[in-house]
Amino acid sequence: MDFLEIAKNRQSCRKYDSTRPVEKEKLDLILSAAQLAPSACNGQPYHITVCTGQSATDVAKACMGMGMNLFASQAPTLLVISEKPYVKTAAVGSKLKGNDYRSIDIGIVAAYITAEASTLGLGSCILGWLDDEKIRKICGLDSPVRLVITIGYPDPKDDLRKKRRKDIDELVSYTE
């Protein structure tokens, strides 16, 4: 599968087959892809906590406030991405240029994770609606939780939805 096929076929999974755990071998491949994700000054200013079993159940609940993300409870695996300090060169660059490189890097690693999951026949969904304090306690983290990614086998009834995107002319411009 080439990358454009992955992009066309990957979607935010909101129906998981809760009876099928994700194999360790597939999780290892996903985490290897995450390890290869580019980041500012190769600093990788994040930590990934893999949650299965009770911790996955508890983290899913911490993402379901106000009726949001109810499907998260079906996912057998949740990846918690927490923020870590910059390496010195990225910290200087961030301050001088006013760019939040950590958020950019976390977005990139999330894209790598979800793309690799897709190549392995797994569904995923990136969650930003979460209770940072509860998840920190569940996972024993001392730094802010920025994203949670649900991972699992899609329910066979979770058909590929039509993608609604901006027209390419609205999204892209060229200059010389």
BELJONOR-V462580 format. One record per backbone hydrogen bond with DSSP energy under -0.5 kcal/mol. NH is the residue of the N-H (numbers start at 1). CO is the residue of the C=O. E is the energy in kcal/mol with one decimal. If there is no record, write none. Layout:
# BELJONOR-V462580
NH&CO&E + NH&CO&E
This chain:
# BELJONOR-V462580
6&2&-2.0 + 7&3&-2.8 + 8&4&-2.1 + 9&5&-2.1 + 10&6&-2.2 + 13&11&-0.8 + 13&124&-2.5 + 17&153&-3.1 + 18&16&-1.2 + 20&17&-1.7 + 21&19&-0.7 + 27&23&-2.1 + 28&24&-2.7 + 29&25&-1.7 + 30&26&-2.2 + 31&27&-2.7 + 32&28&-1.9 + 33&29&-2.1 + 34&30&-2.1 + 35&31&-2.0 + 36&32&-1.2 + 37&33&-0.5 + 37&34&-1.2 + 42&39&-2.5 + 43&40&-2.3 + 46&44&-2.1 + 47&82&-2.2 + 49&47&-0.5 + 49&80&-2.6 + 50&48&-0.6 + 51&49&-0.6 + 51&78&-3.0 + 52&50&-0.5 + 55&52&-1.0 + 56&52&-0.9 + 57&53&-1.9 + 58&54&-2.7 + 59&55&-2.7 + 60&56&-2.6 + 61&57&-2.0 + 62&58&-1.6 + 63&60&-1.6 + 64&61&-1.4 + 67&64&-1.2 + 68&65&-1.8 + 70&67&-0.5 + 72&69&-2.0 + 73&70&-1.2 + 74&71&-2.3 + 75&71&-0.6 + 75&72&-0.9 + 77&151&-1.6 + 78&51&-2.4 + 79&149&-2.9 + 80&49&-2.8 + 80&78&-0.6 + 81&79&-0.6 + 81&147&-3.0 + 82&47&-2.6 + 82&80&-0.7 + 83&144&-3.1 + 84&45&-2.2 + 91&87&-2.3 + 92&88&-2.3 + 93&89&-2.3 + 94&90&-2.7 + 95&91&-2.1 + 96&92&-2.9 + 97&93&-2.5 + 98&94&-1.4 + 99&94&-0.9 + 101&99&-1.4 + 104&100&-1.6 + 105&101&-3.1 + 106&102&-2.7 + 107&103&-2.0 + 108&104&-2.2 + 109&105&-2.6 + 110&106&-2.0 + 111&107&-1.9 + 112&108&-2.3 + 113&109&-2.5 + 114&110&-2.5 + 115&111&-2.3 + 116&112&-2.4 + 117&113&-2.4 + 118&114&-1.8 + 119&115&-1.8 + 120&116&-1.2 + 120&117&-0.6 + 121&118&-1.7 + 122&117&-2.7 + 123&152&-3.9 + 124&11&-0.7 + 125&150&-1.3 + 127&125&-0.6 + 127&148&-3.6 + 130&128&-0.9 + 131&62&-1.8 + 132&130&-0.9 + 135&131&-2.5 + 136&132&-2.7 + 137&133&-1.8 + 138&134&-2.4 + 139&135&-2.6 + 140&136&-1.2 + 141&136&-2.3 + 146&81&-2.7 + 146&144&-0.5 + 147&81&-1.7 + 148&127&-2.0 + 149&79&-2.7 + 150&125&-2.5 + 150&148&-0.5 + 151&77&-2.8 + 152&123&-1.9 + 153&20&-0.6 + 155&15&-2.9 + 158&155&-2.7 + 159&157&-1.8 + 165&163&-0.7 + 170&167&-1.2 + 171&167&-1.5 + 172&168&-2.2
